[in-house]
Amino acid sequence: MIAPQIDPVALQLGPIAIHWYGMMYVFAFISVWFLTRKQLREKGLWQTTISAEVYENLFTWLILGVILGGRIGYVLFYNLPHFLAHPIEIFYVWQGGMSFHGGLIGPIIAGWFYCKKHQLPFFTLADHFFIVAPLGLAFGRLGNFINGELWGRVTDVPWAMIFPHVDGFARHPSQLYELSLEGLVLFALLWFTRRFVMPAGSRVALFLIGYGIMRIFCENFREPDVQLGYFFGFITMGMILSSAMVITGVAALAWLFQRKEKPKG
């Protein structure tokens, strides 16, 4: 099966090209914006704990954290020798190169500083954002699929796809695996946890655990970055970083429940 050949440019307005990948970021941010606000309203936090203006400013900080963290993460985790030799290319974001794990750390740091500055309950707000974050990730993986990037390993499964710009081999459509598991399935599971009363920060920990496990699974079908390859013949950088997520999430969850603090939603 030939992978769908979708023009990466969604709309051309004279010299201005609007790419599907960029549109996916817009869709991701919009979905997270509205679903997080919906939760805050349900919990009675909207316009009480956090005002509309503060929410907008916080969201701006988070977006910057995603973009800057994603780029810095890619530089540090995936291609540091190259960027040390060509530092100016760090700013060539139009050439691609974003790391999910960096894009996770960035908004956490930005959100923590913003909440500390404005005396907002960081873990309570983070829970609501992380519940819907997987839906945003799903849009990102769809963008990867449209761009024909982050393709899978060679396989003979019936649903394998050929990415003509890569080679003529049938490969796992690993972007769709990640879209389904790390995106839609994880979103459904975290959204379901809203039925339960849990310590503030628990959903963040569950996200780290859930995403980490699903990413490690999907890495078994995804072609590793050519500049890195495998560590010890079978471990990828994505597996290493995701394993750290799982360990951090399990430790955080155990600590949160051990504290036995009054749940904050």
C-alpha positions as CSV (number, residue, x, y, z in Angstrom):
1,M,0.0,0.0,0.0
2,I,1.3,3.4,-1.0
3,A,1.1,5.9,1.8
4,P,-1.3,8.7,0.9
5,Q,0.5,11.5,-1.0
6,I,-0.9,14.6,0.7
7,D,0.5,18.0,-0.3
8,P,2.1,19.3,2.9
9,V,0.9,22.8,1.9
10,A,-2.7,23.2,2.9
11,L,-3.2,26.6,1.4
12,Q,-1.1,28.9,-0.8
13,L,-1.8,32.6,-0.7
14,G,0.6,34.1,-3.1
15,P,4.1,33.8,-1.6
16,I,2.6,32.7,1.7
17,A,2.3,28.9,2.2
18,I,0.2,27.5,5.1
19,H,1.4,24.0,5.9
20,W,-0.7,21.2,7.3
21,Y,1.9,20.6,10.0
22,G,1.6,24.1,11.2
23,M,-2.2,23.8,11.1
24,M,-2.0,20.7,13.3
25,Y,-0.2,22.8,15.9
26,V,-3.1,25.3,15.7
27,F,-5.7,22.6,16.0
28,A,-3.8,21.1,19.0
29,F,-3.6,24.4,20.9
30,I,-7.3,25.2,20.2
31,S,-8.5,21.8,21.4
32,V,-6.4,22.0,24.6
33,W,-7.5,25.6,25.2
34,F,-11.2,24.8,25.1
35,L,-11.2,21.4,26.8
36,T,-9.0,22.7,29.7
37,R,-11.3,25.7,30.1
38,K,-14.3,23.3,30.1
39,Q,-12.8,21.4,33.0
40,L,-12.0,24.6,35.0
41,R,-15.6,25.7,34.6
42,E,-16.8,22.3,35.8
43,K,-14.6,22.4,38.9
44,G,-15.7,26.0,39.7
45,L,-12.2,27.3,39.1
46,W,-12.9,29.5,36.2
47,Q,-13.0,33.3,37.1
48,T,-12.4,32.3,40.7
49,T,-9.0,30.6,41.0
50,I,-8.0,31.7,37.5
51,S,-9.4,34.6,35.5
52,A,-9.8,34.7,31.7
53,E,-6.9,37.2,31.3
54,V,-4.5,35.1,33.5
55,Y,-5.6,32.0,31.6
56,E,-4.7,33.6,28.3
57,N,-1.3,34.7,29.5
58,L,-0.6,31.3,31.0
59,F,-1.5,29.6,27.7
60,T,0.8,32.0,25.9
61,W,3.7,30.9,28.2
62,L,2.8,27.3,27.7
63,I,2.9,27.6,23.9
64,L,6.3,29.3,24.0
65,G,7.4,26.5,26.3
66,V,6.3,23.9,23.9
67,I,8.1,25.5,20.9
68,L,11.3,26.4,22.7
69,G,11.4,23.2,24.7
70,G,10.7,21.1,21.6
71,R,13.5,22.7,19.7
72,I,16.1,22.7,22.5
73,G,15.2,19.2,23.3
74,Y,15.8,18.1,19.7
75,V,19.2,19.9,19.7
76,L,20.3,18.3,23.0
77,F,18.8,14.8,22.7
78,Y,19.0,14.0,19.0
79,N,21.6,16.0,17.1
80,L,23.9,17.8,19.5
81,P,27.2,17.2,17.6
82,H,25.8,18.6,14.4
83,F,24.5,21.7,16.1
84,L,27.7,22.3,18.0
85,A,29.4,22.3,14.6
86,H,26.7,24.5,13.0
87,P,25.2,26.5,15.9
88,I,23.4,28.9,13.6
89,E,21.2,26.0,12.4
90,I,19.6,25.8,15.8
91,F,17.4,28.7,14.7
92,Y,16.5,27.0,11.3
93,V,13.2,25.7,12.7
94,W,11.7,25.7,9.2
95,Q,13.9,22.7,8.5
96,G,12.2,20.6,11.1
97,G,13.5,19.1,14.3
98,M,11.3,19.1,17.3
99,S,11.5,16.7,20.3
100,F,8.4,15.7,22.2
101,H,10.3,15.2,25.4
102,G,11.7,18.7,25.1
103,G,8.3,20.0,24.3
104,L,7.0,18.4,27.5
105,I,9.7,19.8,29.8
106,G,9.4,23.3,28.3
107,P,5.8,24.1,29.2
108,I,6.2,22.4,32.6
109,I,9.0,24.8,33.5
110,A,7.2,27.8,31.9
111,G,3.9,26.9,33.7
112,W,5.6,26.4,37.0
113,F,7.3,29.9,36.9
114,Y,4.1,31.5,35.8
115,C,2.0,29.9,38.5
116,K,4.6,30.8,41.1
117,K,4.6,34.4,40.0
118,H,0.8,34.7,40.1
119,Q,0.3,32.4,43.1
120,L,-1.7,29.9,41.2
121,P,-2.1,26.2,42.2
122,F,0.4,24.7,39.7
123,F,-0.4,21.0,40.2
124,T,-4.2,21.5,40.1
125,L,-4.0,23.5,36.8
126,A,-1.4,21.1,35.4
127,D,-3.7,18.2,35.9
128,H,-6.4,19.8,33.8
129,F,-4.0,20.6,31.0
130,F,-2.4,17.1,31.0
131,I,-5.7,15.4,30.8
132,V,-6.3,16.9,27.3
133,A,-2.6,17.1,26.2
134,P,-2.8,13.7,24.4
135,L,-5.4,15.1,22.1
136,G,-3.0,17.8,21.0
137,L,-0.4,15.1,20.5
138,A,-2.7,13.2,18.2
139,F,-2.9,16.3,15.9
140,G,0.9,16.4,15.9
141,R,1.2,12.8,14.8
142,L,-1.3,13.4,12.1
143,G,0.9,16.2,10.9
144,N,3.9,13.8,10.9
145,F,1.9,11.4,8.8
146,I,0.9,14.0,6.3
147,N,4.5,15.1,6.0
148,G,5.6,11.5,5.5
149,E,8.1,11.8,8.4
150,L,9.0,9.6,11.4
151,W,8.1,6.5,9.3
152,G,8.2,3.0,10.7
153,R,10.5,0.0,10.3
154,V,10.4,-2.3,7.3
155,T,7.7,-5.0,7.7
156,D,5.4,-7.3,5.8
157,V,2.2,-6.8,7.8
158,P,-0.9,-6.4,5.6
159,W,-1.4,-2.7,6.5
160,A,2.2,-1.7,5.8
161,M,2.8,1.4,3.7
162,I,5.4,2.5,1.2
163,F,6.7,6.0,1.7
164,P,8.0,6.7,-1.9
165,H,10.2,9.6,-0.8
166,V,12.0,7.3,1.6
167,D,12.5,4.1,-0.4
168,G,10.4,1.3,-2.0
169,F,10.1,-0.8,1.2
170,A,6.8,-1.4,3.0
171,R,7.0,0.0,6.4
172,H,4.9,0.3,9.6
173,P,2.8,3.5,9.6
174,S,4.2,4.2,13.0
175,Q,2.8,7.8,13.0
176,L,-0.7,6.3,13.0
177,Y,0.2,3.9,15.9
178,E,1.4,6.9,17.9
179,L,-1.6,8.9,17.0
180,S,-3.9,6.2,18.2
181,L,-2.1,5.1,21.4
182,E,-0.2,8.2,22.7
183,G,-3.0,10.4,21.4
184,L,-6.5,9.1,21.3
185,V,-6.3,6.1,23.7
186,L,-4.3,8.0,26.4
187,F,-6.7,11.0,26.1
188,A,-9.7,8.7,26.6
189,L,-8.1,7.1,29.7
190,L,-7.1,10.4,31.3
191,W,-10.5,12.0,30.5
192,F,-12.1,9.0,32.3
193,T,-10.1,9.7,35.4
194,R,-12.1,12.9,35.9
195,R,-14.7,10.7,37.6
196,F,-12.4,10.0,40.5
197,V,-11.1,12.2,43.3
198,M,-7.3,12.1,43.3
199,P,-4.5,14.2,44.7
200,A,-3.5,17.2,42.7
201,G,-0.7,16.3,40.3
202,S,-1.9,12.7,39.9
203,R,-3.1,13.2,36.3
204,V,0.3,14.6,35.4
205,A,2.0,11.5,36.9
206,L,-0.5,9.2,35.0
207,F,0.2,11.1,31.8
208,L,4.0,10.5,32.2
209,I,3.4,6.8,32.9
210,G,0.8,6.2,30.2
211,Y,2.7,8.2,27.5
212,G,6.0,6.6,28.4
213,I,4.7,3.1,28.2
214,M,2.9,3.7,24.9
215,R,5.9,5.5,23.4
216,I,8.2,2.7,24.3
217,F,5.8,0.2,22.7
218,C,5.5,2.3,19.5
219,E,9.3,2.8,19.3
220,N,9.5,-0.9,18.5
221,F,7.9,-0.1,15.1
222,R,9.4,3.2,14.4
223,E,12.6,3.7,12.4
224,P,15.2,5.4,14.8
225,D,16.8,8.7,13.8
226,V,19.5,8.0,11.3
227,Q,22.1,10.1,13.2
228,L,21.6,8.0,16.4
229,G,20.5,4.6,15.4
230,Y,20.2,2.0,18.2
231,F,21.9,1.8,21.5
232,F,23.1,-1.7,22.3
233,G,21.5,-2.9,19.1
234,F,17.8,-2.4,20.0
235,I,17.3,0.6,22.3
236,T,16.3,4.0,20.8
237,M,16.7,7.5,22.3
238,G,12.8,7.6,22.5
239,M,12.9,4.5,24.7
240,I,15.5,6.0,27.0
241,L,13.7,9.3,27.4
242,S,10.3,7.6,27.8
243,S,11.7,5.2,30.4
244,A,12.7,8.2,32.4
245,M,9.1,9.5,32.1
246,V,7.7,6.2,33.5
247,I,10.1,6.2,36.4
248,T,9.3,9.8,37.2
249,G,5.6,9.2,36.9
250,V,5.6,6.2,39.2
251,A,7.7,7.9,41.8
252,A,5.5,11.0,41.7
253,L,2.3,9.0,41.9
254,A,3.6,7.1,44.9
255,W,4.7,10.3,46.6
256,L,1.4,12.1,46.0
257,F,-0.7,9.3,47.5
258,Q,1.7,8.8,50.4
259,R,1.3,12.5,51.3
260,K,-2.5,12.0,51.7
261,E,-3.2,15.6,51.1
262,K,-6.7,16.8,50.7
263,P,-7.5,16.4,46.9
264,K,-7.8,19.6,45.0
265,G,-9.6,18.1,42.0
